């Protein structure tokens, strides 16, 4: 009997009703060295992570497998949901890949945390930074930074409820790695202005070095080497430039390819390998944690155009804006600090707008109220009422 422990987090931004719901999910994993049991556990873990994506809450579970059957031991979604029963419907092995199908009884309650009112913030995802590009030589992974940003954006697009990616995987920001560690460092606000993004997410690949493989006596065989994967993700506010969230991830995995083999980082073969699937799991967890944090922050739009009493804001259908939505205008004033750096200060105004036209990325409205257009300028803020 083996114990399978899984801890997953999901953004708790949904409202729940007290009801039981059966959720089906599938997962798959590659069978390495004939170890079907280990592959089955990995496939079940993937399937259970998909359950969290559909159900919400802070997910914590401990499962047991006996004679190929899944037996419930402890399984709960803390604060938000509880699971009554877990069933392993079937499994299939094909081309050294095992696929499992689960059926999970999720009991949800009416507790909720933060809500975004179905609004989504645009998150700029540029090409990942690489601390030591020499580490890309092993496996000839020259395009790995672009591929990682692309996969991170794809996962965010599928999973996120409080944000969506503004993907620029082929564009690398010229930012020294050391600046990410300086207290108070701010990204320039023009990144927000030229991309109409509310946040900027910087992926920083800190280590993908490979440990030497362990060889047997006389060197007749050797195990697959371990390859490191250390990633730092830092999220910056597009208006103030301040870092609002940062986390380091460390998750090494087996590198199953030959030592001199060239592996295309944008190939399905790489991303379906043990190392590639491990990275996808890390990126999925990061997407969930970013979404959970953003669900508790208000979405701030900015006025990008003004003519008399008509304004355009940089929020649109992609952000969940609809015709008839009401916004409060907040004046933005920049004040110099003791280092002569400009700091944004918000001042509430009496101006309100009601959206009457919406495109994918922008919305148009007419200022309402007596003398509403007075003092309203480009870059002032708009917050949904």
CORGITA-V118535 format. One record per run of one state. SS is the DSSP state (A for helix, B for strand, O for the rest). FROM is the first residue (numbers start at 0). LEN is the number of residues. Records with the same first field share a line. If there is no record, write none. Layout:
SS->FROM-LEN / FROM-LEN
//
This chain:
O->0-1 / 9-9 / 30-5 / 55-2 / 66-2 / 78-2 / 94-2 / 108-12 / 126-2 / 130-2 / 137-6 / 159-3 / 168-8 / 181-8 / 195-3 / 207-2 / 210-4 / 215-1 / 219-2 / 222-2 / 227-2 / 237-5 / 250-2 / 255-12 / 271-2 / 294-5 / 307-2 / 313-3 / 319-6 / 336-5 / 358-4 / 368-12 / 384-1
B->1-8 / 18-12 / 57-9 / 68-10 / 80-14 / 96-12 / 120-6 / 128-2 / 162-6 / 198-9 / 209-1 / 214-1 / 221-1 / 224-3 / 229-8 / 242-8 / 252-3 / 299-8 / 309-4 / 325-11 / 341-17 / 362-6 / 380-4
A->35-20 / 132-5 / 143-16 / 176-5 / 189-6 / 216-3 / 267-4 / 273-21 / 316-3
//
